[in-house]
Amino acid sequence: MRCLLVAINSKYIHSNPAVYLLRECALRDLKQKQIFGVEVELAEYTINHHASEIFDDIYLHHADLVCFSCYIWNIEYVRQLVRNLKNLCPNVKIWVGGPEVSYDCESFLCSLPQVDGILYGEGEKSFPTLIEYYAARERDTNPPSETFPDGAAWLDENGVFHQTSPQPLTPMEELPFIYDEAGRMEGFKNRIIYYETSRGCPFSCSYCLSSIDKKLRFRPLDTVKNELAFFLEQRVPQVKFVDRTFNCKKSHAMAIWQFICDHDNGVTNFHFEIAADILDEEEIALLKTMRPGLVQLEIGVQTANPDTIHAINRKMDLARVAQVTETIRQSHNIHQHLDLIAGLPLENYESFGHSFDVVYQMKPSQLQLGFLKVLKGSPMQAQASQYGILSQAEPPYEVLKTPWLSYDDIIRLKGLEEMVETYYNSGQFSNTVKVLCKQFDRPFLLFEALSDEYRARKMHEKKHSREAQYQFIRDFAAARTTLDDILVRQVLTLDYYLRDYARKRPSFALEQDPYKEEIRAVCLKTFPESSYKDVIRDYHIEVFVPPFTDEKQFFLFDYHHRDPLDQNAEIRVLTW
């Protein structure tokens, strides 16, 4: 018997740890029970593959049992693949699992009768049992009459819906480590390593599926430390913890943070999703001691509207969030990624603009502007009906309008989101944005104006080169601000060369020919043992003049020494 687990990810850099975990659980259980002749294979694809390519590859596995992992980003692919596979291979058993099919099993099965069944909830116990069920039926000419395992749902031959009891939650210590061999890491090269040390969430945010699972479980710390030591030994670039609120248990978080601090290999970065307002001074003190770039934090603020916070059952001390993020920011050693969600109950366009300003003033490394998704099974699904929130009927179920936010508002916010991604989150315009911000009463108004100008110039209709994005800012400043063009050109040049040693000089940069001899002289004075040719090969030197500087200055961009957080070149101001 051959079983195939199928994962269709949103991007190549992503992986699906769930299917790896299911495979390891199945292989372990089959070995323990001495069930032979069963192969459990895994196939990963992305939504960027053509559906026909995925279908061909699945078919060529010639599996007897095919199981799909279903999420909002791949469910339409899965539906198409399931229909075609069942039509071509009617004897193949097809099962599905994952959050997109687990909360209304009967409806999904009726909409896609080609599916033989659903494994809902956690599958680490139900999936191996399902394989054993089919393996027993294959071996025995008089197959057992036992029903499917706990955590299963199906339609019988008469179309009657059946569902077994939920599978008991798996203790975290019983879960295998899916990255347990060095050779296996080759399959994750250039991909994000996801890692889990806890399940469940203590909070009840209505938009989140994690609010359903209230039973918090933690992986034993000794096990976690051994597994983290493996990642460190392998020198993986990044480990992304998928714990919903990593710091919900202080002793657990402190032990892990102390371990990675004590065993830092100078390469690996660890990503954590945390609640900033529950960090205490001891935790902050430990975080401040870490190597720059060792840790990055994702902090979901979502809104600054107190009525909205209450409406979505969120508990958050916003003032404490601001205090903590500022304290961490001042240490300049940790990347902070802050999130906002547009379309939440009781928040209109102006209120969201205020929330944006509040979070922007926290000066995050990145500000993620997202849109409410009314996920199946989440408390928000019921709230949407109660409030009159309209969302897409198909995945990703994104908000279309609310009583407080029109679709026109949402379109405008999506334009603003693009500007935040391009001109803030990219880190390529950090100094320019600071200068522009001073021309507007609020940060939100700057990005709103950027979006309006971008659309007015039809920039949103196609992709643009890096230099074109810089040139747009120059044009924007001329049209929407009172800034001196010489100042704008120089601050753009500063940002341009901070990121890369561009061999081709950008068109907006000031002419440097008048300063050639001065640049040569200052180079020879600064590097008396090097030739001018060697200096300009390794460094870029730019002359800045008023109104950007008080007087003429020579900036040296050192690309051998970069800021560990934003990767900008180190700048030295050269003197005669």
N, C-alpha and C positions, 0 to 999 in steps of 0.2 A: 504494500500500500504506500502511496506517495501523497504527501500533504504539502501544499504550497501556501505560505503566508505572503500576502501582497500588501506593500506600502506604496502609496503614491504621495510624495512629498510636494510641498509648494515650491521649493528651490533645491538645487543640487547640494548646497552647503548644509541643508537640514538633513536629519536622519530621523528614523522612527524607532525610538528605544522600545516601544511597546511590543512590536513584532519580534525584536531580538529577545526580549524577555519571555515572550510566549514560547518561542522556539526552545530556549534553554530550559524552561520549566517542563516542556513536553519531553525533550530528550532525557532529562534527569528522571522523570517519572517512568518513562518506558524502560530505562535501564534498571531502575529499582525493582520494577515489577516483571523484569525479564520478558518483556514483549518485544519480539524480534520481527524483522521484515518490514519495519515502518520507517520511511524516510520523511524528514521534516525539513523542507527547503524554504528559503526566503528570497523574495525578489523585491527590489526597491526601484522606483521610477520617480519622475517628477511630472507635474502638470504641463511642463514645457515639451514633453514627449508627445508625439502624435498618438492619439488613442489606438490607431491601427498598429503602431509599433509595439505598444504595450500589450495589445491583444495577441499579436503574433508570438511574443515572447512567453506570455502566460500559456498559450496553447502548446508551445514546444516543450514545456515542462511535463506535459502529459500526466498531470496530477489527478488523483481520484477525489481529493478533497481540496477545494480552493477557498481560502478565507481572506476577506478584504478588511482592512483597517479604515474606518470611515470618519471623515472630518468635513467641516464646511467647505474646505478648499478643494476636496476631491470627490465629493459625493456624486456629482453629475458624471464624472468619468466612470465611477464605480457602476452606476446604473447602466450606462451604455455597455460596459464590459460584461456585466452580469447577463444582460439580455442576449448579447451575441454569443457568449460562451455557452449558455444553456441551450440556445438554439442549435449550435454546432455540436455540442457534446452533452446530450440530455442526461447521460448517466453520471456526469460529474456532480458531486455534492458541493453546493455553494453556501457558505456561511459568511455572515458579516458581523462586525463588532465596532465599538468606538462610540464616542459621544453623539455622533450625528444620527445613530440608529437606536440608541439605548433608552429613549424616554417616551416613545410612542410606538412600541414594537408592532402592535397590531396594525396600525395605520400604514407603517412602512411595508410590512409584509403584504398587505392587500394591494399596495401601489406597485410592488415589484414581486409578483408571485414566483418568478424564477429563482428567488432566494429560498433555500431549504430551511434556513433558520437564522436566528440572531443570538449571539452571546452578549448579554447585556451586563453592565457593571464590570468589575474587575475580572479578567480572564485567566489569571495565572493558575487557577484550579480547574475552572470549567473547560478550558481549551484542551489540556491533556486528557481529561475525562472524555471529551468529545472524540478525540482521536482513538482512545481505547474502545469506545462504543463502535465506531466504524470498523476498526481492526478486528474486533470480535465477530462482527457480522460477516466480514470477508472470509474469516477462517472457518466459520461454522456454517454448515449447510442448513442447520436449524438454528437461526440466529436468536440471541437472547431477546426476551420481551421487554427488558428494562427500557424505561423512557430515557430521554436525554438528560444531561446533568443539570444540577442547580445552575441558575443563571442563564437558562435557555428559553427561547420563545420560537414558536413555529405554527404553521397552519397544517392541519392534517389533510388527507386526500379529499375530504369533503369541504375544505375551506374553513373549518372551525379552528379558532385561535386557541392555542395552549401556551401556558407559561409556567415554568417551574419556579420554585422559591429562589430568592436572591442567594447568590453564592456568599458564604461567610467571608469577611474581609481577611486578606492574607497578611499574617504578621510580617513586618518589614524584614525581620532577620531570616525569613525563609526564602526571600527573593534572591536568585542567583545574580552574580556580577557579570554583566554581558561583555565587559572588556577585559576578560581574565587572562588573555594571552597576548604577548607582544605582537605576534604575527597578525592577530586579528585587527590591530590598530591600523594596519595598512588600508583596510577597507574604509577607514574614517579619515584618511588623509585629506586635508583641505575642507573638512566638514566640521560642524559644531559637535562637540562631545556633550551630550545631555546626561545629567546625573541627578539621582533622586535620593534624598536622605529622610524625607518625611512625606506623608500623605494626609490629606485633610486640611481644613483651614478653620481657625477659631472665629472668623468673621462671617457676616451674613449679607454681603453686598448683593443686591438683587439681580444685577446684570451678569453675575459670574456663576458658572456651574460648580465651582469649588465650594460655594455656600451650601450646597446640598450635603456634602460629606462633612459631617461635624465631628467624626471620630478621628482625632489626631493620633498618628502612629509615627514612630521614629525608628530609623535604622540604628542598631547598636553602634556606639561611638568607636569602639575598637575596630569593628568591621569597616566603618567609614574611613578611619585613619589609614588602614591597610590599603583600601581602594584608592584613596587620594595619593598615597605614596606611590602607587603604580602609575597614576597619571603624571606625577612629578618625575618619576624615573624615565618615563617615555617622553618627557618634555613636550607634551601636547600644548598647542598655542592657547587654547581656551577650554575651560570646563564650565558649562552653563547649568547651574542648579535649577531644577524645575519645581522645587518646593514652593508652594503657593505663597506662604509668608515665612521666609526662612528663619527670621528672628523671633518667631512667636514663643519659642522656649529658650530663654536666655542661656541656660547652661549648655544646651546643644549648640547654639550658635557660637558661643564663646570658645568652646572646646575646638570646634572646627576652624574658626578664625585664628586661634592661637597656633594650631597645628600647621596651617598653611603659611603662617608668618614665620614660624620656627624652621620650616623646611623649604622655604622659597628657593626655587632653582634659577630665578632671574629671568625666566621665560614665560612660564604658565600664568595665565590670567584666569581669575575665578569670578563668575557673574552670579549675583544673588538678587532675588526679588524680595524686598523688605518693606516693613511698615516703619517709616522713619520716626514717627512720634512715640514709639515704644522703646526706641534705643535709649539706654541710660548712659550716664557719664563714664562708667567703666567700659562699656562696649565702644563708645566713641573714642576713648583714650587708646584702646587697642587698635582700632582702625587707623588712627592717626600715626601709628608707628610703622605702618606697612610700606613696603617699597612702592613708589609711584608706578601705577599700572598693574599691581598684583591683584587688586580687587576692583570691581565695578558694581555699582548698586543701581537697581531699577526700583523707582519709588512711584507707586500709583497714587497721584493726588486726585485726579479725575474731575474735581470741581472745587471751587471756593465758595459756592452758594450754600449757606447753612441749611436752607429749606430743602435743597436738593440732597444734601448729605443725609438729612433725616429721612427723606422720601425713599432713598435707595438702601436704607438700613445700614448705612456705613457709619462706623465710629472712627473719628479722626480729630485730633487736636491740631488744627491748621497752624496755629502760632508755634506750636512745638515743632512741626514739620519744617517751618521756615528757620527756626533757631538751629535745629540739627543740621539741615542741609548747608546753612551758612558756616557753621563750625567746621564741618567736613570740607567744604570748599576752600576755606582759608588754609587748610593744610596742603592743598594742591597735590594730593597723592591718589585721589580716588575719583574716577569718572562717575558722575551722577546723571542718570537718565530719568527724567520726570515725565509722567503721563497725564494727559487730559482726555476726557471723553465728551464729545458734543452730542446733543440729542437726549440728554438725561431729563427726567421729569422736573418741571418747574423752572427750567433754565432757558431763557430766551437769548436772542442774539447779543443783547447788551450785557446780560449777566455772564454769558460765556466770555465775552470780551474782557470783563472784569476778572474772571477766573484765569484767563490767559495772562493778564498783566500781573496778577499775584504770583503765578508760577514763574513767569519770565523774570521777575525781580529776584527770584531765588538763584538766578544765574546758573541753571543746569548746564552740564556738558552737552546734553541733547534734550530737546523738548518734543515729545511725541504727541501729536494731535490726532486722536482717533475718533471714530464715530460709533455710536451705540449699535451693538448687534443684539437683536432680541433672540437669544439662543433657545433652542428647544430644551425644555426641562428646567430652565432657569426661572426663579421667581419673577423676573422681569416680563416673562411671557404672559403671566396673569396680570401684572401691572399695566402692560401695554393696552390690554382690553379695557382695563379700569380707567386709564387716563385718556385713551383715544390716541395712542401712539401708533402710527402706521409705519410698517417696515416692509422690506422686500419679501415676497412670498417664497422666493428661492434663496439658497445660500448665496452670500453670507448673512442674509436676514438683516441687512443694514437699515438703519432708520431712514425713512423718506420724509416724514414730517411729524411734528408733535403739535399740541395746542399752543405751544410757546415758540416753536421754531418752524418756519415755513420751508418748503423745498428750495425756494429762492435763497433763503438764508444758508441752507446746507451747501448749495452750489458755491456760494460766496466763501464759505468756510473751507471748502475743499481747495479753492484757489489759494486761500491763505495758508492752508496746510502745505501746498507745494512750495510756497515762498519760504516757509519755515524750514522745510527740508533742504532747499537749495541754498539759502543765504544764511541760515543759522546752524542747522545740524551738520552741514557739510564741513563746518569749521574753516572754510576757505575765505570767509568774508568777515572774520570776527572784529577786526579794527574798523572796517568800513561800516558795519552795522552799528557799532557804538557811536560813530560820528553821525550817522543818519538818524539814530534814535533821538538825539538831542534836538532835532528839528520838529519833533512831534510831541504832543502832550502826553501820549501813552504809547508803549510798545505795540499794542494791538493796532493802533492807528497807522503805524509805520507799515506793518505787514499787510494790513488791509489796503493801503495805498499802493504798495508794491504789487499786490495781486491785481488791483484795478488797472494799473499801468501795463502790467504784463499781458493782460487780456486785451486791453485797448490796442496794443501793438501786435496782437495776434501771436505772441511768443508761445502761448500754450498749445499751438497747433502742431508743433514739431519739436524735435530735440535740437539742442544747441551746443556748440563747442564751449569749452571753458572760457575762452576769450570773449565769446559773444555774451555770456552771462555777466562778465565783468563790464563789458561795454554797455549792457542794459542798465547797470547801476549808474554809470556815468550819465546816461540819457535821462534816467529817472531823477537823479539829483538835479539836473538842469531844469526839468519840467515841474518838479514837485517840491523843491527846497530852495533856499537862498544861499546854499553853500557855494563857495568859490570853486571854480572848475579846476584850478591848479591844486587846491587842497584835495579835491575828490580824486584827481588823477594820481596823486602821490599816495594817498591812503590805499587806493586800489593796488598800486604797484607794491606797496608794503605787503599786503595780504597775498598778492600773486607770488612773490618771491619767498615769502615765509614757508610756503608749502613745498615748492619745487624750485630747483635750479633750472629755470626755463632757458634753453639755449636760444630760442627765438624770442626776441624782445616783444612784449605786447604793444599793440599800436597806441594804447592810451598812455603809456609811460612817457615821462618827460625826456627830451633829448639829453643824452649824456656826453655828447662830443665836446662841448665846451669845457668839460672837467677831466678830459682824458689824462692830461699831464699831471694834474693834481692827484688823480686816482693812482697813477703809477708811483708818484712820489710817496703817498701815504702807505702804499703797499710795501715799498722797499724799506720804509722806516719801521713798519710793523713786523715784517718778516725779513730781517736783514740777511738771513742765511739762505733764502729762497729766491728764485728768479721770479720776475713779474709774471711770466707765462705759467709757472707752476701755481702761483697764488690764485690767478683768475680761473685756473682749471678746477681748483678745489673749492673756491668761495665765490660768492657774488658780492660785489661792492656797488652800492647805489648812493648817489648824492641826493640828499633831501634839502629843500630850501623853504623859506617862508612862502605861504602861511602855515605849512605843515610843521615846520620847526621854527624856533625863534631866530636861528641863524643857520647858515650852511653847515650841514653835517654829513659825515661819511659813515654809512651803515654797512657792516660786514655781516653777511648771512652765512652762518657756519652750519653746513648740512651734516657734518660729522657728529654734531651734538644737537640733539632734538629734544623738545619737551616730551616726556614720556606719556603725557595724557593726550595732547592734541597733535603731536608729531611735527609741530612747527620748528623751523630752524632756530638755533640760538642766534641772537643779534648782539654784536659788539659795536659800539660807537667808537670809531677810530679818531685819534687826535694827532695833530701835527707834532 
